[in-house]
Amino acid sequence: MTKRKYSTFEIWFLASRPKTLFAAFVPVIVGASLAFAEGKLNLTASIVALLCSILFQVGANFTNDLYDFLKGADTEKRIGPIRVLNAGLVSPRQMKIVIIYNFGLAFLLGLYLVYIAGNFILIIGLLSIIASLAYTAGPYPLAYHGLGELFVFLFFGFVGTVGTFFVNTKEISTIAFIAAIPVGALITNILVVNNYRDRDQDKAAGKNTLAVTFGQSFSRYEYVILLFSSFFVPFLMYANYNFSFWIFLPYLTLPLAYKLMLSIFKQSGIQLNSALELTAKFSALFGFLLSLGCIL
């Protein structure tokens, strides 16, 4: 059978892992919506923050693709979506060059945010680049030592949401940290499903994710706890921060949350690819409804 040929655009589109890019949008729209609710939205700053967030996410995906390939975590037995290095579509050298350009562009765009919001943004921007690289690269790759979920929760939850709020308002607010909790939790669940699906392959490659260290049952309950703890936040925002009843809009997703919970307990292996995609979409839907609830 002839191996399918991909165009250059298709190759790099696949490498960016488009189904996971919801993770880049959610913290920015939530942070910007909180700023809008306070009458301090800076649309230009929010757009630049979104572009930086996308570049950080894509850069982390490229780096993950590269170092999982070099470390042997991606093999021909892989049951997840195609990885361009593992498939022989690009070389390690090509990927390294693109990673440098990707983070270089993120840094240049971020300088605008530094200009309008100060050195605090420079610090968290540099930390974001370092953490994106350290996720699978370097002497102590986070993903290989059970720290992947913590990385995602902190950077795609708190840093993304609070950072976006800050570039709009020049303030750090408790409500931004609270709103970041479901953002981080639901984006972390994307990684939980990924690691749950790849547990056996990761174990063979010496990639000690939480799923490898603590087993499948742990991953299932980790997913459920992160999923349903997110629903407590709208109530907290309504009770303590004078948001309107519209802040409960994310509760419309409860039936889908229940469906996702069942899929985690019933599915395994390649079946979890659909759960992974649906988890990413769920995080985006919840984040959109939370943002809408902040505005209304």
C-alpha positions in Angstrom: 0.0 0.0 0.0 1.3 3.4 -1.0 2.1 5.7 1.9 0.0 8.9 1.8 1.8 12.1 0.8 1.2 15.2 2.7 1.7 18.8 1.6 4.0 21.0 3.7 1.0 22.8 5.1 -0.7 19.6 6.1 2.5 18.3 7.8 2.9 21.4 10.0 -0.9 21.6 10.6 -0.8 18.0 11.9 2.3 18.8 14.0 0.5 21.7 15.7 -2.1 19.2 17.0 -5.1 21.3 16.0 -7.6 19.4 18.2 -5.6 20.5 21.3 -5.5 24.2 20.4 -8.7 25.0 22.3 -6.3 25.0 25.2 -4.7 28.2 23.9 -8.0 30.1 23.4 -9.8 29.3 26.7 -7.6 31.2 29.2 -7.4 34.2 27.0 -11.1 34.6 26.4 -11.9 34.0 30.1 -9.2 36.6 31.2 -10.4 39.1 28.6 -14.0 38.6 29.6 -13.2 39.4 33.2 -11.5 42.5 32.1 -14.5 43.4 29.9 -16.8 42.9 33.0 -14.7 45.6 34.8 -14.8 47.9 31.8 -11.1 47.6 31.1 -10.9 45.5 28.0 -7.9 46.2 25.7 -8.9 44.5 22.5 -5.4 44.8 20.9 -3.7 43.4 24.0 -6.1 40.5 24.1 -5.5 39.6 20.5 -1.7 39.7 20.9 -2.1 37.6 24.1 -4.1 35.1 22.1 -1.5 34.9 19.4 1.2 34.4 22.0 -0.9 31.7 23.7 -1.4 29.8 20.4 2.4 30.0 19.7 3.2 28.7 23.2 0.8 25.8 22.7 2.1 25.0 19.2 5.7 25.3 20.4 5.0 22.9 23.3 3.4 20.4 20.9 6.3 20.7 18.5 8.8 20.1 21.3 6.8 17.2 22.7 6.7 15.6 19.2 10.5 16.0 18.9 11.6 14.7 22.2 9.0 11.9 22.5 10.5 10.7 19.2 14.1 11.1 20.3 13.4 9.4 23.6 11.5 6.5 22.1 8.1 7.3 23.6 6.6 7.5 20.1 6.9 4.3 18.2 5.2 2.4 15.4 2.8 1.0 18.1 1.5 4.4 18.8 -2.3 4.4 19.1 -2.8 8.2 19.2 -3.1 10.6 16.3 -0.2 10.8 13.8 3.1 12.4 15.0 5.1 13.9 12.1 8.6 12.8 13.3 7.4 9.3 14.1 5.8 9.1 10.6 9.0 10.3 8.9 7.4 13.4 7.6 10.0 15.8 9.0 13.5 15.4 10.4 14.6 16.3 13.9 16.7 19.1 12.5 13.7 20.6 10.7 11.6 20.4 13.8 14.3 22.1 15.9 14.5 25.0 13.5 10.7 25.5 13.5 10.7 25.4 17.3 13.2 28.2 17.4 11.3 30.3 14.9 8.0 29.6 16.8 9.2 30.7 20.2 11.1 33.6 18.6 7.9 34.9 17.1 6.1 34.5 20.4 8.8 36.5 22.2 8.7 39.3 19.6 4.9 39.6 19.9 5.2 39.4 23.6 7.4 42.5 23.7 4.3 44.6 22.8 2.6 43.2 26.0 5.7 44.0 28.0 5.6 47.5 26.6 2.1 48.2 27.7 2.0 46.1 30.9 5.6 46.0 32.2 8.3 43.6 33.2 5.8 41.2 35.0 4.7 40.1 31.6 8.3 39.6 30.5 8.9 37.3 33.4 5.9 35.2 32.9 6.5 35.1 29.1 10.0 33.8 29.5 8.9 31.3 32.1 6.2 30.1 29.7 8.8 29.5 27.0 11.2 27.8 29.4 8.3 25.6 30.7 7.1 24.7 27.2 10.6 23.5 26.3 11.1 21.8 29.7 7.9 19.8 29.3 9.7 17.1 27.4 13.2 18.5 26.8 16.2 19.2 29.1 17.8 17.3 31.9 14.6 16.9 33.8 11.7 16.8 31.4 8.5 17.5 33.4 6.3 15.1 31.4 8.7 12.2 32.1 8.6 12.8 35.9 4.9 13.0 36.6 4.8 16.8 36.5 2.9 17.3 33.2 -0.5 17.9 34.8 0.9 20.4 37.2 2.6 22.3 34.3 -0.6 22.4 32.3 -2.7 23.5 35.3 -0.4 26.3 36.2 0.5 27.7 32.8 -2.7 27.1 30.8 -4.8 27.9 33.8 -3.4 30.5 36.1 -0.6 32.1 33.9 -2.8 32.2 30.8 -6.0 33.6 32.5 -4.4 35.9 35.1 -1.8 37.1 32.5 -4.5 38.0 30.0 -6.4 39.8 32.8 -3.3 41.7 33.7 -2.4 42.9 30.3 -5.9 44.4 30.0 -6.2 45.9 33.5 -2.6 46.2 34.8 -4.0 44.5 38.0 -3.9 41.1 39.6 -7.3 40.2 41.0 -8.5 37.3 43.2 -11.4 36.7 40.8 -8.9 36.1 38.0 -7.3 33.3 40.0 -10.7 31.8 40.8 -11.8 31.9 37.2 -8.6 30.2 36.2 -9.4 27.1 38.2 -11.9 25.5 35.8 -9.8 26.7 32.9 -6.7 24.9 34.2 -8.6 21.8 35.4 -10.4 21.2 32.1 -7.4 21.8 30.0 -5.4 19.5 32.3 -8.0 16.8 31.6 -6.9 16.8 27.9 -3.5 15.6 29.1 -5.1 13.1 31.6 -6.9 11.4 28.7 -3.7 11.4 26.6 -1.6 9.9 29.3 -4.4 7.4 30.3 -4.5 6.2 26.7 -0.7 6.0 26.3 0.0 4.4 29.7 1.5 1.1 28.4 3.6 2.7 25.7 4.8 5.4 28.1 5.8 2.8 30.7 7.8 0.9 28.1 9.6 4.1 27.2 10.4 5.1 30.8 8.0 8.1 30.6 6.7 8.1 34.2 3.4 10.0 33.9 0.9 9.9 36.7 -1.0 7.3 34.8 2.1 5.1 34.7 3.1 5.7 38.3 -0.4 5.4 39.9 -2.3 3.3 37.4 -5.5 3.6 35.3 -7.9 3.9 38.2 -6.0 7.0 39.5 -6.3 8.6 36.1 -10.0 8.0 35.9 -10.7 9.5 39.3 -8.3 12.4 38.6 -10.3 13.1 35.5 -13.6 13.1 37.3 -12.4 15.2 40.2 -11.0 17.9 37.8 -14.1 17.7 35.7 -16.7 18.2 38.4 -14.7 20.6 40.7 -14.9 23.1 37.8 -18.6 23.3 38.3 -18.1 24.7 41.9 -16.5 27.9 40.6 -19.5 29.6 39.0 -21.4 29.2 42.3 -18.4 30.7 44.1 -18.3 33.6 41.7 -22.1 34.2 42.0 -22.1 34.0 45.8 -19.0 36.1 46.6 -18.3 38.4 43.6 -21.6 39.8 42.5 -21.8 38.1 39.2 -25.3 37.8 37.7 -27.2 34.5 37.4 -25.8 34.2 33.9 -22.5 32.9 35.5 -24.3 29.6 35.8 -24.3 29.1 32.0 -21.5 26.5 32.2 -24.0 24.2 34.0 -25.6 23.7 30.6 -22.6 21.4 29.9 -23.5 18.9 32.8 -25.0 16.3 30.5 -21.8 16.4 28.3 -19.7 16.2 31.5 -21.6 13.0 32.5 -21.0 11.5 29.0 -17.3 12.2 29.3 -17.1 10.6 32.7 -18.7 7.5 31.4 -16.4 7.3 28.4 -13.3 7.4 30.7 -14.6 4.5 32.7 -15.8 2.4 29.7 -13.2 3.1 26.9 -9.6 2.3 26.5 -6.8 2.3 23.9 -7.6 3.8 20.6 -11.3 4.4 21.6 -10.0 7.2 23.8 -9.0 9.3 20.8 -12.6 10.4 20.5 -12.7 11.2 24.3 -9.6 13.2 23.9 -11.1 15.3 21.2 -14.4 15.7 23.1 -12.5 16.7 26.3 -10.8 19.5 24.4 -14.1 20.7 22.9 -15.7 20.5 26.4 -13.0 22.7 27.9 -13.6 25.3 25.1 -17.4 25.2 25.5 -17.2 25.5 29.3 -14.7 28.4 28.9 -16.9 30.1 26.4 -20.0 29.9 28.6 -18.1 31.0 31.6 -16.8 34.0 29.6 -20.3 34.8 28.4 -21.6 34.6 32.0 -18.9 37.1 33.1 -20.0 39.6 30.4 -23.8 39.4 30.8 
